[in-house]
Amino acid sequence: MVSEGFVFIFLTLYYLIISKNWIGSVFFGFLMNVSCSSITIFFLPESPMWLYDKKNYIECHKVFKQMCEFNEVKNYPKI
């Protein structure tokens, strides 16, 4: 949160003193947001809580298994 605050302060001073052209930074932020969102949507699994609510128990177990393997938990429950 602190670093984000510094970014806002820097941008405020930049546009106040140096330049009035804000289109470039808004376009850059938009591209970064779209690219990060489109990349992560393919690699993040569904929420186990959402899968459990939809009664998709096998997929829920697979996600929990991936979470346990990523966190190096050895004793996860088997189906």
N, C-alpha and C positions, 0 to 999 in steps of 0.2 A: 504494500500500500504506500509506503514511503517513496519508493522509486517511481511509482505512478504519479504521485504528487509532484515530484521533481520534474517529471516529464511535462506535466501541465504548466508548472511555473516556467520552465524553459520555453515552451511553445508560446506562452503569453508574452514573455519578454521578447522573443524572436519576432512575433508579429507586431508588437508595439514599436520596437526600435529598428529592426533590420528590414523586414519585408512585409508587404500587405497581401501578397499572393498566397492564398491558403489552399488553392485547388490541388496543388501537387501533393501536399501532405495528406489531405483528405483522400485523394485517389490512392496514395500509397497505403494508407491505413485500410481502405476498402479492399485492396488487392491482398494484403496480408491476412485479413479476416477471412476472406473467401477461400484463399489457398489453404490456410490452416484448418478451417472447418471442413473443407472437402477432403483433405488428406486424413484427418482423424476420424471421420465418419466411417471409413472403411476398416480401420484398425481397432476401434473400440467396440467391445461386445455389448450386448444389451444388458441392462441392469438385472441382477438376479432377483431383486424384489419384483420388478415388472414381469419377468418370466414366471415367477412363482404365482403372481396374481392371475396371470393368463393360463395357469395350470399346465405350463410347459416345463414339467419337472426334469426331464432328461436334459434339455438345453440349459436349464438352471444349474444342474449338477456339473455340466461341462464348463460353465463359466466359473463356478466355484473351484473346480479342479485347476483351471488356468490361473486363478488368483492364488491358489495354494502353491502351485509350481513356481510362479513368479516370485512369491514371498518366501520360497524355500521351506515350506511347511511339509513335513514328511508324513504326518499321520492325518490325512484327510479321509473322511468317510467314503466308503465304496458303496455303489448301488448293488 
